[in-house]
């Protein structure tokens, strides 16, 4: 007989299956030039966050291999015990320079960073205001903090100002949270305007720049769009997307970073990143800093796709095509895969109900002819079907 635990899991899976919301892991062998192998087929991937293809770059791979030869495969402990190998200091200095901050702190992942940073800075008696489309880890960090929390409408400065006027006075401290580049829609937060509101109300402003570093603001990220750095005292992000490695970071003042090293639980109680991951990130930053044109290339590829479909000009390498229902999105994904393109269906709860979508992501190594062929398939095979439903 099935145990109560197995029966519970089987029931939940059946419910998800009925709604086309069950997830399954599919083995994917990623290769150079945006290729991916699935079930013995070579596909062109348009759903990877490796925006500059740096995870496959010879210099990045060589740096990782050299670090293994020198320091071994793992750090061996948390950073505050013996896991703080020499490469951490190099990477933290490089990130701080890139982001024009005094210092930075490296975490085990972007998710771990936000789960550690937010509760370290805010707690009971404090106020957190977060954009409704902020990444799950920002919202989860908010819940863990115990602070009073309010969600403002997406990129709605007037709503944010209303919440500040209504609640800031009663709170000890206030933290404003937003993605710099929103991962599912690809749009940018109005960081300059939000920074001005934060200053006006003595609030601390933090951006999650996971999808901005390396590809917008000449590679420096969303705080630098427009050529002038926005006043963002807390610049968080990841090393696992355009940087092509793994890990998370916070760039801030030296005193804030020192405090985070002392109080962020997800840093204190997690093993430090392996040397290879840190070395790979350093090499990737070298490549980004050497060529701002290279950093801009992924957004240019996205713009080519958008023009071919008469879509608004993208602000990032992310272009969503909202189809609505999960089943229709799964069918569209399967159609593209049959034609040689890998574009994963994004479904609730990752996105709100009724907004299931194809999320196209573009990289420096996508060929223009492949982009245009993909756009033609979408225009001729997917959009007419969607309009008819």
PANUTOR-764707 format. One record per residue (C-alpha): x, y, z; residue number from 1; residue in one letter. Coordinates in Angstrom, 2 decimals, decimal comma. Example, Ala and Ser with C-alpha at 12.3 -4.5 7.8 and 13.67 -1.06 7.14 Angstrom:
<pts>
((12,30 -4,50 7,80) 1 'A');
((13,67 -1,06 7,14) 2 'S');
</pts>
This chain:
<pts>
((0,00 0,00 0,00) 1 'X');
((1,09 3,59 -0,67) 2 'X');
((2,24 5,50 2,40) 3 'X');
((0,43 8,69 3,39) 4 'X');
((3,50 10,68 2,29) 5 'X');
((3,59 9,07 -1,15) 6 'X');
((-0,20 9,43 -1,47) 7 'X');
((0,08 13,14 -0,66) 8 'X');
((2,81 13,64 -3,27) 9 'X');
((0,97 11,59 -5,91) 10 'X');
((-2,22 13,59 -5,37) 11 'X');
((-0,45 16,91 -5,68) 12 'X');
((1,34 15,78 -8,85) 13 'X');
((-1,93 14,63 -10,40) 14 'X');
((-3,50 18,02 -9,70) 15 'X');
((-0,57 19,81 -11,29) 16 'X');
((-0,62 17,46 -14,28) 17 'X');
((-4,32 18,23 -14,86) 18 'X');
((-3,49 21,95 -15,04) 19 'X');
((-0,40 21,50 -17,25) 20 'X');
((1,74 22,80 -14,39) 21 'X');
((3,84 19,77 -13,49) 22 'X');
((7,58 20,30 -13,89) 23 'X');
((10,07 17,74 -15,14) 24 'X');
((13,83 17,85 -15,37) 25 'X');
((15,12 17,33 -18,90) 26 'X');
((18,78 16,49 -19,42) 27 'X');
((20,39 19,24 -21,48) 28 'X');
((23,95 19,19 -22,75) 29 'X');
((24,84 22,82 -23,48) 30 'X');
((27,55 23,49 -26,02) 31 'X');
((29,26 26,44 -27,67) 32 'X');
((27,44 28,88 -29,99) 33 'X');
((24,12 28,54 -28,15) 34 'X');
((23,66 24,88 -29,07) 35 'X');
((22,06 22,38 -26,69) 36 'X');
((21,66 18,62 -27,01) 37 'X');
((18,35 17,07 -25,90) 38 'X');
((17,30 13,48 -26,54) 39 'X');
((20,09 13,09 -29,09) 40 'X');
((19,06 16,19 -31,08) 41 'X');
((21,04 19,36 -31,48) 42 'X');
((18,87 22,41 -30,84) 43 'X');
((19,54 26,14 -30,92) 44 'X');
((18,76 27,37 -27,43) 45 'X');
((16,84 30,61 -26,97) 46 'X');
((16,06 30,07 -23,28) 47 'X');
((19,42 30,28 -21,52) 48 'X');
((20,62 33,10 -19,24) 49 'X');
((24,25 32,70 -20,35) 50 'X');
((23,78 35,93 -22,30) 51 'X');
((27,40 36,32 -23,42) 52 'X');
((28,11 32,58 -23,73) 53 'X');
((30,98 33,06 -21,30) 54 'X');
((30,46 29,70 -19,62) 55 'X');
((31,85 28,22 -22,84) 56 'X');
((34,60 30,78 -23,45) 57 'X');
((38,12 29,29 -23,65) 58 'X');
((39,63 31,91 -21,30) 59 'X');
((36,92 31,40 -18,70) 60 'X');
((37,26 27,62 -18,82) 61 'X');
((41,03 27,86 -18,64) 62 'X');
((40,81 30,08 -15,55) 63 'X');
((38,53 27,57 -13,83) 64 'X');
((40,87 24,66 -14,63) 65 'X');
((43,90 26,58 -13,37) 66 'X');
((42,10 27,35 -10,11) 67 'X');
((41,35 23,67 -9,57) 68 'X');
((44,99 22,81 -10,16) 69 'X');
((46,07 25,40 -7,60) 70 'X');
((43,34 25,33 -4,93) 71 'X');
((41,42 22,09 -5,48) 72 'X');
((37,78 21,47 -6,32) 73 'X');
((36,08 22,82 -3,19) 74 'X');
((36,56 25,53 -0,58) 75 'X');
((36,17 23,04 2,26) 76 'X');
((34,26 25,20 4,75) 77 'X');
((32,24 28,34 5,20) 78 'X');
((34,06 31,55 4,38) 79 'X');
((34,28 32,53 8,05) 80 'X');
((36,04 29,28 8,97) 81 'X');
((38,64 28,19 6,36) 82 'X');
((36,73 28,48 3,07) 83 'X');
((37,82 32,02 2,22) 84 'X');
((40,39 31,09 -0,41) 85 'X');
((42,55 33,87 -1,97) 86 'X');
((40,42 34,29 -5,11) 87 'X');
((37,48 35,72 -3,14) 88 'X');
((39,32 38,97 -2,40) 89 'X');
((40,26 39,39 -6,06) 90 'X');
((36,69 38,92 -7,25) 91 'X');
((35,18 41,16 -4,57) 92 'X');
((37,56 43,97 -5,51) 93 'X');
((36,76 43,53 -9,21) 94 'X');
((33,00 43,62 -8,65) 95 'X');
((33,25 46,70 -6,44) 96 'X');
((35,25 48,49 -9,13) 97 'X');
((32,80 47,52 -11,87) 98 'X');
((29,82 48,69 -9,80) 99 'X');
((31,59 51,82 -8,47) 100 'X');
((31,10 50,69 -4,88) 101 'X');
((33,53 50,57 -1,96) 102 'X');
((33,30 46,82 -1,42) 103 'X');
((31,42 43,65 -2,27) 104 'X');
((30,52 40,32 -0,65) 105 'X');
((30,28 36,99 -2,48) 106 'X');
((27,54 34,47 -1,60) 107 'X');
((26,92 30,89 -2,70) 108 'X');
((24,13 31,92 -5,10) 109 'X');
((21,87 34,85 -5,92) 110 'X');
((18,99 33,23 -4,06) 111 'X');
((21,15 32,74 -0,98) 112 'X');
((22,31 36,35 -1,22) 113 'X');
((18,81 37,79 -1,03) 114 'X');
((17,74 35,38 1,70) 115 'X');
((20,70 36,62 3,72) 116 'X');
((20,90 40,32 2,90) 117 'X');
((17,28 41,36 3,38) 118 'X');
((16,76 39,84 6,88) 119 'X');
((20,15 41,18 7,97) 120 'X');
((19,13 44,74 7,11) 121 'X');
((15,45 44,74 8,11) 122 'X');
((13,40 43,18 10,90) 123 'X');
((10,39 43,78 13,16) 124 'X');
((9,71 47,48 13,41) 125 'X');
((11,06 48,13 9,92) 126 'X');
((9,30 48,61 6,57) 127 'X');
((9,98 46,85 3,28) 128 'X');
((8,44 48,01 -0,01) 129 'X');
((8,89 45,65 -2,96) 130 'X');
((7,86 45,71 -6,62) 131 'X');
((5,17 43,10 -7,25) 132 'X');
((7,29 41,41 -9,94) 133 'X');
((10,43 41,20 -7,82) 134 'X');
((12,18 37,84 -7,97) 135 'X');
((11,03 35,13 -5,60) 136 'X');
((14,19 35,40 -3,47) 137 'X');
((13,61 39,11 -2,75) 138 'X');
((10,05 38,36 -1,66) 139 'X');
((11,14 35,34 0,38) 140 'X');
((13,86 37,39 2,06) 141 'X');
((11,17 39,92 2,92) 142 'X');
((9,04 37,23 4,57) 143 'X');
((11,99 35,93 6,56) 144 'X');
((12,81 39,42 7,85) 145 'X');
((9,66 39,87 9,92) 146 'X');
((9,42 43,49 8,77) 147 'X');
((6,13 45,11 7,79) 148 'X');
((5,88 44,62 4,04) 149 'X');
((3,87 46,27 1,29) 150 'X');
((3,95 45,45 -2,43) 151 'X');
((3,78 48,28 -4,95) 152 'X');
((2,44 47,91 -8,47) 153 'X');
((5,05 47,06 -11,07) 154 'X');
((7,32 50,06 -11,81) 155 'X');
((4,60 52,37 -10,44) 156 'X');
((6,45 55,32 -8,90) 157 'X');
((3,23 57,02 -7,79) 158 'X');
((2,15 53,92 -5,86) 159 'X');
((5,58 53,64 -4,26) 160 'X');
((5,40 57,29 -3,22) 161 'X');
((1,94 56,71 -1,71) 162 'X');
((3,19 53,77 0,35) 163 'X');
((6,20 55,75 1,55) 164 'X');
((3,99 58,65 2,59) 165 'X');
((1,57 56,35 4,39) 166 'X');
((3,98 54,02 6,20) 167 'X');
((7,52 55,36 6,34) 168 'X');
((6,95 57,60 9,36) 169 'X');
((5,97 54,74 11,65) 170 'X');
((8,94 52,53 10,71) 171 'X');
((12,43 52,56 12,19) 172 'X');
((14,11 51,83 8,85) 173 'X');
((12,79 51,32 5,33) 174 'X');
((14,12 49,09 2,55) 175 'X');
((12,95 49,44 -1,07) 176 'X');
((13,44 46,33 -3,22) 177 'X');
((13,20 45,76 -6,96) 178 'X');
((14,76 43,82 -9,80) 179 'X');
((16,97 46,01 -11,98) 180 'X');
((16,01 43,95 -15,05) 181 'X');
((12,85 41,90 -14,59) 182 'X');
((13,57 38,30 -15,45) 183 'X');
((10,24 37,32 -17,03) 184 'X');
((9,39 40,56 -18,87) 185 'X');
((12,83 41,93 -19,65) 186 'X');
((11,94 45,51 -18,76) 187 'X');
((14,04 47,79 -16,56) 188 'X');
((13,16 49,36 -13,23) 189 'X');
((13,19 53,20 -13,17) 190 'X');
((16,17 53,12 -10,81) 191 'X');
((17,08 56,83 -10,98) 192 'X');
((13,56 57,90 -10,03) 193 'X');
((13,28 55,23 -7,33) 194 'X');
((16,61 56,31 -5,90) 195 'X');
((15,31 59,89 -5,63) 196 'X');
((12,23 58,70 -3,74) 197 'X');
((14,41 56,63 -1,43) 198 'X');
((16,60 59,65 -0,59) 199 'X');
((13,55 61,80 0,04) 200 'X');
((12,23 59,35 2,64) 201 'X');
((15,55 58,14 4,11) 202 'X');
((14,93 54,67 2,69) 203 'X');
((17,60 52,15 1,68) 204 'X');
((17,35 51,19 -1,98) 205 'X');
((18,38 47,72 -3,20) 206 'X');
((18,29 46,34 -6,73) 207 'X');
((18,63 42,72 -7,84) 208 'X');
((20,71 43,04 -11,00) 209 'X');
((20,90 39,34 -11,84) 210 'X');
((19,84 39,95 -15,46) 211 'X');
((21,57 43,33 -15,84) 212 'X');
((25,23 42,86 -15,05) 213 'X');
((27,25 42,14 -18,17) 214 'X');
((24,58 43,14 -20,68) 215 'X');
((23,10 46,58 -19,92) 216 'X');
((24,78 49,82 -18,90) 217 'X');
((27,86 48,83 -20,96) 218 'X');
((28,15 45,72 -18,82) 219 'X');
((27,99 47,50 -15,46) 220 'X');
((24,30 46,74 -15,02) 221 'X');
((20,98 48,49 -14,55) 222 'X');
((22,31 51,21 -12,22) 223 'X');
((24,36 52,55 -15,15) 224 'X');
((21,76 52,68 -17,93) 225 'X');
((21,83 56,16 -19,43) 226 'X');
((25,51 56,66 -18,71) 227 'X');
((25,19 58,09 -15,19) 228 'X');
((25,25 55,83 -12,13) 229 'X');
((22,01 55,83 -10,16) 230 'X');
((22,26 56,29 -6,40) 231 'X');
((21,72 52,63 -5,51) 232 'X');
((23,57 51,89 -2,25) 233 'X');
((22,77 48,16 -2,37) 234 'X');
((23,57 46,54 -5,74) 235 'X');
((22,94 42,81 -5,60) 236 'X');
((23,29 40,32 -8,43) 237 'X');
((24,48 36,91 -9,59) 238 'X');
((27,50 35,43 -11,29) 239 'X');
((25,46 32,70 -12,97) 240 'X');
((23,95 34,52 -15,94) 241 'X');
((25,96 36,85 -18,18) 242 'X');
((29,05 36,19 -16,04) 243 'X');
((28,78 32,51 -16,97) 244 'X');
((29,79 31,09 -13,59) 245 'X');
((27,94 30,64 -10,28) 246 'X');
((27,36 32,62 -7,09) 247 'X');
((25,77 35,83 -5,86) 248 'X');
((27,11 39,17 -4,62) 249 'X');
((26,29 42,44 -2,92) 250 'X');
((28,14 45,64 -3,82) 251 'X');
((27,82 48,36 -1,16) 252 'X');
((29,85 50,52 1,20) 253 'X');
((32,65 48,88 3,14) 254 'X');
((30,85 49,17 6,48) 255 'X');
((27,67 47,59 5,06) 256 'X');
((29,64 44,74 3,49) 257 'X');
((31,49 44,15 6,77) 258 'X');
((28,14 44,02 8,56) 259 'X');
((26,74 41,55 6,01) 260 'X');
((29,78 39,30 6,43) 261 'X');
((29,03 39,24 10,15) 262 'X');
((25,24 38,86 10,14) 263 'X');
((23,96 37,29 6,88) 264 'X');
((23,04 33,73 7,85) 265 'X');
((23,25 32,39 4,31) 266 'X');
((26,89 33,46 4,16) 267 'X');
((27,82 32,42 7,69) 268 'X');
((26,33 28,94 7,45) 269 'X');
((27,11 28,05 3,81) 270 'X');
((30,25 26,55 2,35) 271 'X');
((32,21 29,06 0,27) 272 'X');
((32,09 28,92 -3,52) 273 'X');
((34,55 26,53 -5,16) 274 'X');
((37,73 28,18 -6,46) 275 'X');
((36,87 27,31 -10,07) 276 'X');
((33,61 29,29 -9,93) 277 'X');
((35,35 32,35 -8,51) 278 'X');
((38,19 32,19 -11,02) 279 'X');
((35,74 31,81 -13,90) 280 'X');
((33,87 34,93 -12,78) 281 'X');
((37,10 36,94 -12,63) 282 'X');
((38,01 35,90 -16,17) 283 'X');
((34,50 36,76 -17,39) 284 'X');
((34,74 40,24 -15,89) 285 'X');
((38,04 40,70 -17,77) 286 'X');
((36,27 39,98 -21,05) 287 'X');
((33,32 42,27 -20,28) 288 'X');
((35,54 45,18 -19,23) 289 'X');
((37,77 44,77 -22,29) 290 'X');
((34,88 45,23 -24,73) 291 'X');
((31,73 47,26 -23,96) 292 'X');
((30,56 46,47 -27,51) 293 'X');
((30,67 42,78 -26,65) 294 'X');
((28,58 43,48 -23,54) 295 'X');
((25,98 45,22 -25,69) 296 'X');
((25,73 42,39 -28,21) 297 'X');
((23,01 40,31 -26,51) 298 'X');
((20,55 43,23 -26,43) 299 'X');
((21,31 43,92 -30,10) 300 'X');
((20,37 40,32 -30,95) 301 'X');
((17,11 40,69 -29,01) 302 'X');
((16,37 43,90 -30,91) 303 'X');
((16,75 42,09 -34,25) 304 'X');
((14,14 39,54 -33,19) 305 'X');
((11,77 42,23 -31,90) 306 'X');
((12,00 44,24 -35,13) 307 'X');
((11,21 41,15 -37,19) 308 'X');
((7,98 40,71 -35,23) 309 'X');
((7,10 44,42 -34,87) 310 'X');
((7,47 44,15 -31,10) 311 'X');
((8,60 47,04 -28,87) 312 'X');
((12,36 47,52 -28,72) 313 'X');
((13,70 45,38 -25,87) 314 'X');
((15,56 46,90 -22,95) 315 'X');
((17,45 43,69 -22,18) 316 'X');
((18,23 40,33 -23,83) 317 'X');
((14,80 39,03 -22,70) 318 'X');
((11,75 39,15 -25,00) 319 'X');
((8,52 37,58 -23,69) 320 'X');
((5,64 36,39 -25,85) 321 'X');
((2,62 36,04 -23,60) 322 'X');
((0,23 33,34 -24,81) 323 'X');
((-1,99 33,13 -21,74) 324 'X');
((-2,75 29,50 -20,91) 325 'X');
((-0,20 26,87 -19,96) 326 'X');
((-1,38 24,31 -22,54) 327 'X');
((-1,08 26,74 -25,45) 328 'X');
((2,40 27,73 -24,29) 329 'X');
((3,53 24,10 -23,99) 330 'X');
((2,21 23,43 -27,50) 331 'X');
((4,07 26,44 -28,90) 332 'X');
((7,28 25,31 -27,20) 333 'X');
((6,88 21,81 -28,68) 334 'X');
((6,29 23,28 -32,15) 335 'X');
((9,52 25,28 -31,99) 336 'X');
((11,47 22,31 -30,66) 337 'X');
((10,30 20,22 -33,62) 338 'X');
((11,82 22,92 -35,84) 339 'X');
((15,14 22,85 -33,98) 340 'X');
((14,70 25,64 -31,44) 341 'X');
((14,71 25,27 -27,66) 342 'X');
((12,37 27,81 -26,04) 343 'X');
((10,98 26,69 -22,70) 344 'X');
((7,38 27,39 -21,71) 345 'X');
((7,16 29,59 -18,62) 346 'X');
((4,06 28,83 -16,54) 347 'X');
((2,52 29,77 -13,17) 348 'X');
((3,57 30,16 -10,42) 349 'X');
((6,72 31,58 -12,04) 350 'X');
((4,44 34,10 -13,77) 351 'X');
((0,90 35,18 -12,80) 352 'X');
((-2,10 33,07 -13,80) 353 'X');
((-3,20 33,75 -17,36) 354 'X');
((0,25 35,01 -18,44) 355 'X');
((2,05 31,80 -19,44) 356 'X');
((4,62 32,70 -22,05) 357 'X');
((7,50 31,85 -24,27) 358 'X');
((10,51 33,66 -22,84) 359 'X');
((13,07 34,23 -25,58) 360 'X');
((16,58 35,03 -24,37) 361 'X');
((19,32 36,15 -26,71) 362 'X');
((23,05 35,69 -26,52) 363 'X');
((26,15 37,12 -28,11) 364 'X');
((26,68 33,99 -30,21) 365 'X');
((23,23 33,67 -31,77) 366 'X');
((23,49 33,94 -35,56) 367 'X');
((21,29 36,55 -37,22) 368 'X');
((19,94 34,00 -39,74) 369 'X');
((18,79 31,73 -36,89) 370 'X');
((17,12 34,63 -35,13) 371 'X');
((15,25 35,61 -38,27) 372 'X');
((14,19 32,01 -38,96) 373 'X');
((12,87 31,76 -35,40) 374 'X');
((10,97 35,03 -35,81) 375 'X');
((9,45 33,72 -39,04) 376 'X');
((8,17 30,58 -37,29) 377 'X');
((6,65 32,64 -34,52) 378 'X');
((4,99 34,99 -37,01) 379 'X');
((3,65 32,25 -39,30) 380 'X');
((2,92 29,33 -36,97) 381 'X');
((2,41 30,59 -33,41) 382 'X');
((0,84 34,04 -33,59) 383 'X');
((-1,99 33,03 -36,00) 384 'X');
((-2,87 30,09 -33,77) 385 'X');
((-2,82 32,30 -30,68) 386 'X');
((-5,07 34,91 -32,36) 387 'X');
((-7,57 32,19 -33,26) 388 'X');
((-7,87 30,87 -29,71) 389 'X');
</pts>
